[in-house]
Amino acid sequence: MSGESIILINLLKVKPGKQDALIELLKQNTDTVIRTLPGWKATRLIAANDGTGVVIYSEWETAAAVEAMRGDPRMKAYFPKIIELGSLDSIVGTNVEMFGNRAA
């Protein structure tokens, strides 16, 4: 799987009425911290239509880059702010298969 991105998916369960505040916090952190970190490729934020959650889908060059991000002092200061707005679960993996529409 050489050349494959490492995928980090964070699932955040949001406290009632806090989804917009969480999304703003995530946008700010992505713009000011995540974009500056070595090995970062892309991030997509996905908001639940019912306001109960947010998914962060990020691509990284290596698993070591993900671990370095988690250990960055700016990120360590950021995580408690997330917990004020909801809970966080995450998984790190690689793309196994992609499905989609194919032209006939």
C-alpha positions as CSV (number, residue, x, y, z in Angstrom):
1,M,0.0,0.0,0.0
2,S,2.9,2.3,-0.7
3,G,1.8,5.8,-1.5
4,E,-1.6,5.3,0.2
5,S,-2.9,8.0,2.6
6,I,-3.4,7.3,6.2
7,I,-7.0,8.1,7.0
8,L,-8.0,9.6,10.4
9,I,-11.7,9.6,11.2
10,N,-12.9,11.4,14.3
11,L,-16.5,11.0,15.3
12,L,-17.7,13.8,17.6
13,K,-21.0,13.5,19.5
14,V,-22.1,17.1,20.2
15,K,-23.8,18.5,23.3
16,P,-27.2,19.9,22.4
17,G,-27.1,23.2,20.6
18,K,-23.3,23.1,20.3
19,Q,-22.8,21.8,16.7
20,D,-22.2,25.3,15.2
21,A,-19.7,26.2,17.9
22,L,-17.8,22.9,17.4
23,I,-17.7,23.4,13.6
24,E,-16.2,26.9,14.1
25,L,-13.6,25.6,16.5
26,L,-12.7,22.8,14.1
27,K,-12.4,25.2,11.2
28,Q,-10.2,27.6,13.2
29,N,-7.9,24.7,14.3
30,T,-7.6,23.4,10.8
31,D,-6.7,26.8,9.4
32,T,-4.2,27.7,12.2
33,V,-2.7,24.4,13.3
34,I,-3.5,21.4,11.2
35,R,-2.5,23.0,7.9
36,T,0.9,23.8,9.3
37,L,1.7,20.2,10.4
38,P,4.1,18.0,8.4
39,G,2.3,15.1,6.7
40,W,-1.2,16.6,6.5
41,K,-2.9,16.3,3.2
42,A,-6.6,17.2,3.5
43,T,-9.5,17.5,6.0
44,R,-13.2,17.3,5.4
45,L,-15.8,18.3,8.1
46,I,-19.2,16.5,7.9
47,A,-22.1,17.9,10.0
48,A,-25.0,15.7,11.0
49,N,-28.3,17.1,9.7
50,D,-29.9,16.6,13.1
51,G,-27.2,18.7,14.9
52,T,-25.9,15.8,17.1
53,G,-22.5,15.2,15.6
54,V,-19.6,16.0,13.4
55,V,-17.2,13.7,11.5
56,I,-13.7,14.8,10.7
57,Y,-12.2,12.9,7.8
58,S,-8.5,13.7,7.4
59,E,-5.8,12.3,5.1
60,W,-2.2,12.1,6.3
61,E,1.0,10.9,4.6
62,T,1.9,8.5,7.4
63,A,0.7,7.1,10.7
64,A,3.7,8.8,12.3
65,A,2.4,12.1,11.1
66,V,-0.9,11.4,12.9
67,E,0.9,10.6,16.1
68,A,3.1,13.7,15.8
69,M,-0.1,15.8,15.3
70,R,-1.6,14.3,18.5
71,G,1.5,15.1,20.4
72,D,1.8,18.7,19.2
73,P,1.5,21.1,22.1
74,R,-1.0,23.2,20.1
75,M,-3.2,20.2,19.6
76,K,-3.0,19.1,23.3
77,A,-4.3,22.6,24.2
78,Y,-7.1,22.2,21.7
79,F,-8.5,18.8,22.8
80,P,-10.0,20.1,26.1
81,K,-12.0,22.7,24.0
82,I,-13.5,19.9,22.0
83,I,-14.5,18.0,25.2
84,E,-16.4,21.1,26.4
85,L,-18.6,20.8,23.3
86,G,-18.9,17.0,23.0
87,S,-17.2,13.6,23.1
88,L,-14.6,12.2,20.7
89,D,-13.8,8.8,19.2
90,S,-11.3,8.2,16.5
91,I,-9.8,5.5,14.2
92,V,-6.7,5.5,12.0
93,G,-6.6,3.2,9.0
94,T,-5.9,2.9,5.3
95,N,-8.2,2.9,2.3
96,V,-9.2,-0.6,1.5
97,E,-11.8,-0.1,-1.3
98,M,-13.7,2.7,-2.8
99,F,-17.1,2.3,-4.3
100,G,-19.0,4.6,-6.5
101,N,-21.0,5.0,-9.7
102,R,-19.3,3.8,-12.8
103,A,-20.2,4.9,-16.3
104,A,-21.8,2.1,-18.2
